[in-house]
Amino acid sequence: MKIHLTSVFVDDQAKALSFYTEILGFVKKYDVPVGEQDRWLTVVSPEEPGGTELLLEPARHPAAKTYRDTLVQDGIPLAQFAVDDVRAEYERLRELGVRFVQEPLEMGPVTTAVFDDTCGNLIQIATQPQ
């Protein structure tokens, strides 16, 4: 068994696609119309184009808003992405205008930072323990 797909609820799929591809560097994998307004819209890491897909899912369900708002209010990231060097990625993203709510923080063998994805979520980046 392996993880094939996971999702983040987003306020605006077009805005999310732009942020996740142009700023974060993911690559669009699928963009299929679903109904009148929505799309089956996934992105993947350019390092693993056949790897786990991230679905940029419309946050239309009322429970999704409550869930996301509560996580943001409590400062809890919705997802975590692995990076080789949190400090370098933090600087790169800040230069692109990304707003961080937690600067790089060392916690034993792991360093993390948390940013606002502009689509209603907090996302954590972290190094993998060596």
C-alpha positions as CSV (number, residue, x, y, z in Angstrom):
1,M,0.0,0.0,0.0
2,K,1.2,3.5,-0.7
3,I,-0.2,7.0,-0.7
4,H,-1.2,8.0,-4.3
5,L,-3.2,11.2,-3.7
6,T,-3.8,13.6,-0.9
7,S,-5.6,17.0,-1.0
8,V,-5.7,20.5,0.3
9,F,-8.9,22.5,0.2
10,V,-8.5,25.8,-1.6
11,D,-10.6,28.9,-2.0
12,D,-9.8,29.4,-5.7
13,Q,-8.4,26.6,-7.9
14,A,-6.8,29.0,-10.5
15,K,-5.1,31.0,-7.7
16,A,-3.9,27.8,-6.0
17,L,-2.6,26.4,-9.3
18,S,-0.6,29.6,-9.8
19,F,0.8,29.5,-6.3
20,Y,1.6,25.8,-6.2
21,T,3.3,25.8,-9.6
22,E,4.8,29.3,-10.1
23,I,5.9,29.9,-6.5
24,L,6.4,26.5,-4.9
25,G,7.6,24.8,-8.1
26,F,5.2,21.9,-8.4
27,V,4.1,20.7,-11.9
28,K,0.5,20.4,-13.0
29,K,-0.4,16.8,-13.7
30,Y,-4.2,16.7,-14.3
31,D,-6.6,19.5,-15.0
32,V,-10.0,17.9,-15.9
33,P,-13.4,19.8,-15.7
34,V,-15.7,18.4,-13.1
35,G,-19.2,20.0,-13.2
36,E,-19.7,23.6,-14.1
37,Q,-17.2,25.3,-11.8
38,D,-14.7,22.8,-10.5
39,R,-11.8,20.8,-11.9
40,W,-9.9,17.7,-10.9
41,L,-6.7,19.6,-10.5
42,T,-3.5,17.9,-9.3
43,V,0.1,18.8,-9.0
44,V,3.2,16.7,-8.4
45,S,6.8,17.3,-7.5
46,P,9.0,17.7,-10.5
47,E,11.5,15.4,-8.7
48,E,8.8,12.6,-8.7
49,P,6.4,13.2,-11.6
50,G,4.9,9.7,-11.1
51,G,4.8,10.2,-7.3
52,T,2.1,11.3,-4.9
53,E,-0.4,13.8,-6.4
54,L,-1.7,16.8,-4.5
55,L,-5.3,17.6,-5.3
56,L,-6.2,21.3,-5.2
57,E,-9.7,20.6,-4.1
58,P,-12.4,23.3,-3.9
59,A,-13.3,24.2,-0.3
60,R,-17.1,24.3,-1.0
61,H,-18.3,22.0,1.8
62,P,-19.1,24.0,5.0
63,A,-17.1,21.5,7.1
64,A,-14.0,22.3,5.0
65,K,-14.2,26.0,5.9
66,T,-14.6,25.3,9.6
67,Y,-11.8,22.8,9.6
68,R,-9.3,25.1,7.7
69,D,-10.3,28.2,9.7
70,T,-9.7,26.4,13.0
71,L,-6.4,25.0,11.9
72,V,-5.2,28.4,10.8
73,Q,-6.5,30.1,14.0
74,D,-4.6,27.5,16.0
75,G,-1.4,27.8,13.8
76,I,-1.6,24.2,12.7
77,P,-0.3,23.4,9.2
78,L,-2.6,21.4,7.0
79,A,0.2,19.6,5.2
80,Q,4.0,19.2,5.3
81,F,6.4,19.2,2.3
82,A,9.9,17.9,2.6
83,V,12.8,20.1,1.4
84,D,16.5,19.5,1.5
85,D,17.3,22.8,3.3
86,V,14.5,24.7,5.1
87,R,16.6,27.9,5.6
88,A,17.4,28.1,1.9
89,E,13.8,27.4,0.8
90,Y,12.6,29.9,3.4
91,E,14.8,32.6,1.8
92,R,13.8,31.6,-1.7
93,L,10.1,31.8,-0.9
94,R,10.3,35.0,1.1
95,E,12.0,36.6,-1.9
96,L,9.0,35.6,-4.0
97,G,6.6,37.3,-1.5
98,V,5.5,34.2,0.5
99,R,4.3,35.1,4.0
100,F,5.7,32.9,6.8
101,V,3.9,32.5,10.1
102,Q,6.9,30.6,11.6
103,E,10.5,31.2,10.6
104,P,12.9,28.3,10.5
105,L,12.9,26.5,13.8
106,E,15.3,23.7,14.8
107,M,13.6,20.8,16.7
108,G,16.3,18.2,17.2
109,P,17.2,16.7,13.9
110,V,14.4,18.4,12.0
111,T,14.1,22.1,11.0
112,T,10.6,23.4,10.1
113,A,9.0,26.6,8.8
114,V,5.3,27.4,8.2
115,F,3.8,29.6,5.5
116,D,0.4,30.8,4.3
117,D,-0.4,29.3,0.9
118,T,-2.7,32.3,0.0
119,C,-5.6,29.8,-0.5
120,G,-6.7,29.3,3.1
121,N,-4.1,26.9,4.5
122,L,-0.9,26.9,6.5
123,I,1.8,24.6,5.0
124,Q,4.9,23.4,6.8
125,I,8.2,22.7,5.1
126,A,10.7,20.4,6.9
127,T,14.0,18.7,6.5
128,Q,14.1,14.9,6.8
129,P,16.2,13.6,9.6
130,Q,19.5,12.3,8.3
